[in-house]
Amino acid sequence: MTPFIAKLIERGCVTVNADSALETVVDMLVKWGIGTVVVADQNMQVLGILSERDIIRHLSKGKTLEGMKAQDLMTAKVITVDQQVTSSELMHLMTKNRIRHVPITKDKKLVGIVSIGDVVKRMLEKYERETELIKQFINS
């Protein structure tokens, strides 16, 4: 496992059950200041992903969340990655598929989540370190 992924796993991931009320999901998004929750079963198998965009898209049609559950709006076809993935592989995957969040798994069980912001920050830090090393080499 890369140190980058280890840090994300340590941070944790907010999950909900498929039958969680959408009002509860919205409260969790606000409380934790996040944009996505992973829908998982009791064995931490990923069932889907539900984002604030999914909810806003639904509300923009003049519909309400009353009586709705996470499974009603979640994206069930979820791209997941194994914990051995690198930040470069993640960047490619997320850019190619135009997705902002990817659940991280170990033995097909959810262990964390990565956002495009996490990946961009990691790549920027990497390039800044490399630039500093090059500067030091040139100046020595």
C-alpha positions as a Markdown table, in Angstrom:
| # | Residue | x | y | z |
|---|---|---|---|---|
| 1 | Met | 0.0 | 0.0 | 0.0 |
| 2 | Thr | 1.3 | 3.4 | -0.9 |
| 3 | Pro | 1.7 | 6.0 | 1.9 |
| 4 | Phe | -0.8 | 8.2 | 0.0 |
| 5 | Ile | -3.5 | 5.5 | 0.2 |
| 6 | Ala | -2.5 | 4.6 | 3.8 |
| 7 | Lys | -3.2 | 8.2 | 4.8 |
| 8 | Leu | -6.6 | 8.2 | 3.1 |
| 9 | Ile | -7.6 | 4.9 | 4.7 |
| 10 | Glu | -6.5 | 6.2 | 8.2 |
| 11 | Arg | -8.9 | 9.2 | 7.5 |
| 12 | Gly | -11.8 | 6.9 | 7.1 |
| 13 | Cys | -14.9 | 7.0 | 4.9 |
| 14 | Val | -18.5 | 7.9 | 5.6 |
| 15 | Thr | -20.9 | 5.1 | 4.7 |
| 16 | Val | -24.7 | 4.6 | 4.7 |
| 17 | Asn | -26.9 | 1.7 | 4.3 |
| 18 | Ala | -29.0 | 1.3 | 1.1 |
| 19 | Asp | -32.1 | 1.9 | 3.1 |
| 20 | Ser | -30.9 | 5.1 | 4.8 |
| 21 | Ala | -33.3 | 8.0 | 4.4 |
| 22 | Leu | -32.1 | 10.6 | 2.1 |
| 23 | Glu | -32.8 | 13.3 | 4.7 |
| 24 | Thr | -30.3 | 11.5 | 6.9 |
| 25 | Val | -27.8 | 11.3 | 4.1 |
| 26 | Val | -28.1 | 15.1 | 3.5 |
| 27 | Asp | -27.6 | 15.7 | 7.2 |
| 28 | Met | -24.4 | 13.6 | 7.1 |
| 29 | Leu | -23.0 | 15.4 | 4.1 |
| 30 | Val | -23.5 | 18.8 | 5.8 |
| 31 | Lys | -22.2 | 17.6 | 9.2 |
| 32 | Trp | -19.0 | 16.1 | 7.8 |
| 33 | Gly | -18.5 | 18.7 | 5.1 |
| 34 | Ile | -18.3 | 16.1 | 2.4 |
| 35 | Gly | -19.7 | 15.7 | -1.1 |
| 36 | Thr | -20.2 | 11.9 | -1.3 |
| 37 | Val | -21.1 | 8.9 | 0.8 |
| 38 | Val | -20.5 | 5.3 | 0.0 |
| 39 | Val | -23.5 | 3.0 | 0.1 |
| 40 | Ala | -22.3 | -0.3 | 1.6 |
| 41 | Asp | -23.7 | -3.4 | 3.2 |
| 42 | Gln | -22.9 | -4.7 | 6.7 |
| 43 | Asn | -19.8 | -6.6 | 5.3 |
| 44 | Met | -18.5 | -3.3 | 3.8 |
| 45 | Gln | -19.2 | -4.4 | 0.2 |
| 46 | Val | -19.7 | -1.4 | -2.0 |
| 47 | Leu | -23.3 | -1.2 | -3.3 |
| 48 | Gly | -23.2 | 2.3 | -4.7 |
| 49 | Ile | -22.1 | 5.9 | -4.3 |
| 50 | Leu | -24.3 | 8.9 | -3.6 |
| 51 | Ser | -23.2 | 12.4 | -4.1 |
| 52 | Glu | -24.5 | 15.9 | -3.5 |
| 53 | Arg | -24.8 | 16.2 | -7.3 |
| 54 | Asp | -27.2 | 13.2 | -7.4 |
| 55 | Ile | -29.4 | 14.8 | -4.8 |
| 56 | Ile | -29.3 | 18.2 | -6.5 |
| 57 | Arg | -30.1 | 16.7 | -9.8 |
| 58 | His | -33.2 | 15.0 | -8.3 |
| 59 | Leu | -34.3 | 18.2 | -6.5 |
| 60 | Ser | -33.9 | 20.3 | -9.7 |
| 61 | Lys | -36.7 | 18.3 | -11.3 |
| 62 | Gly | -39.1 | 19.7 | -8.7 |
| 63 | Lys | -39.1 | 16.4 | -6.7 |
| 64 | Thr | -38.6 | 16.0 | -2.9 |
| 65 | Leu | -36.5 | 13.6 | -0.8 |
| 66 | Glu | -39.5 | 12.6 | 1.3 |
| 67 | Gly | -39.7 | 8.9 | 1.7 |
| 68 | Met | -36.7 | 8.2 | -0.5 |
| 69 | Lys | -33.7 | 6.0 | 0.4 |
| 70 | Ala | -30.1 | 6.1 | -0.5 |
| 71 | Gln | -30.6 | 3.2 | -3.0 |
| 72 | Asp | -33.2 | 5.3 | -4.9 |
| 73 | Leu | -30.6 | 7.8 | -6.0 |
| 74 | Met | -27.2 | 6.1 | -5.7 |
| 75 | Thr | -25.0 | 5.3 | -8.6 |
| 76 | Ala | -24.9 | 1.5 | -8.5 |
| 77 | Lys | -22.2 | 1.0 | -11.2 |
| 78 | Val | -19.2 | 2.1 | -9.1 |
| 79 | Ile | -15.6 | 2.2 | -10.1 |
| 80 | Thr | -13.5 | 1.1 | -7.1 |
| 81 | Val | -9.7 | 0.7 | -6.8 |
| 82 | Asp | -7.6 | -1.7 | -4.8 |
| 83 | Gln | -5.5 | -0.1 | -2.0 |
| 84 | Gln | -2.3 | -0.8 | -4.0 |
| 85 | Val | -3.2 | 1.9 | -6.6 |
| 86 | Thr | -0.8 | 4.8 | -7.1 |
| 87 | Ser | -1.8 | 8.5 | -7.3 |
| 88 | Ser | -0.8 | 8.6 | -11.0 |
| 89 | Glu | -3.1 | 5.6 | -11.7 |
| 90 | Leu | -5.9 | 7.3 | -9.8 |
| 91 | Met | -5.4 | 10.5 | -11.7 |
| 92 | His | -5.7 | 8.7 | -15.0 |
| 93 | Leu | -8.7 | 6.7 | -13.9 |
| 94 | Met | -10.6 | 9.6 | -12.5 |
| 95 | Thr | -9.9 | 11.9 | -15.5 |
| 96 | Lys | -10.7 | 9.2 | -18.1 |
| 97 | Asn | -14.0 | 8.3 | -16.4 |
| 98 | Arg | -14.8 | 11.9 | -15.4 |
| 99 | Ile | -15.5 | 11.0 | -11.7 |
| 100 | Arg | -14.7 | 12.9 | -8.6 |
| 101 | His | -14.7 | 10.1 | -5.9 |
| 102 | Val | -13.5 | 6.5 | -5.9 |
| 103 | Pro | -13.9 | 4.0 | -3.1 |
| 104 | Ile | -10.7 | 2.2 | -2.1 |
| 105 | Thr | -11.0 | -1.5 | -1.4 |
| 106 | Lys | -9.0 | -4.3 | 0.1 |
| 107 | Asp | -10.1 | -7.9 | -0.7 |
| 108 | Lys | -13.3 | -6.2 | -2.2 |
| 109 | Lys | -14.2 | -4.6 | 1.1 |
| 110 | Leu | -14.4 | -0.8 | 1.5 |
| 111 | Val | -11.5 | 0.7 | 3.4 |
| 112 | Gly | -11.6 | 4.3 | 2.3 |
| 113 | Ile | -12.4 | 6.8 | -0.4 |
| 114 | Val | -10.3 | 9.2 | -2.5 |
| 115 | Ser | -11.4 | 12.5 | -4.1 |
| 116 | Ile | -10.0 | 14.2 | -7.2 |
| 117 | Gly | -8.9 | 17.0 | -4.8 |
| 118 | Asp | -6.9 | 14.4 | -2.8 |
| 119 | Val | -5.2 | 13.2 | -5.9 |
| 120 | Val | -4.4 | 16.7 | -7.3 |
| 121 | Lys | -3.0 | 17.8 | -3.9 |
| 122 | Arg | -0.8 | 14.6 | -3.8 |
| 123 | Met | 0.5 | 15.2 | -7.3 |
| 124 | Leu | 1.2 | 18.8 | -6.6 |
| 125 | Glu | 3.2 | 18.0 | -3.5 |
| 126 | Lys | 5.1 | 15.4 | -5.5 |
| 127 | Tyr | 6.0 | 17.8 | -8.2 |
| 128 | Glu | 7.0 | 20.5 | -5.7 |
| 129 | Arg | 9.4 | 18.1 | -4.0 |
| 130 | Glu | 10.9 | 17.1 | -7.3 |
| 131 | Thr | 11.3 | 20.7 | -8.3 |
| 132 | Glu | 13.1 | 21.5 | -5.0 |
| 133 | Leu | 15.4 | 18.5 | -5.5 |
| 134 | Ile | 16.3 | 19.7 | -9.0 |
| 135 | Lys | 16.9 | 23.2 | -7.7 |
| 136 | Gln | 19.2 | 21.8 | -5.0 |
| 137 | Phe | 21.1 | 19.7 | -7.6 |
| 138 | Ile | 21.6 | 22.7 | -9.9 |
| 139 | Asn | 22.8 | 25.0 | -7.1 |
| 140 | Ser | 25.3 | 22.4 | -5.7 |
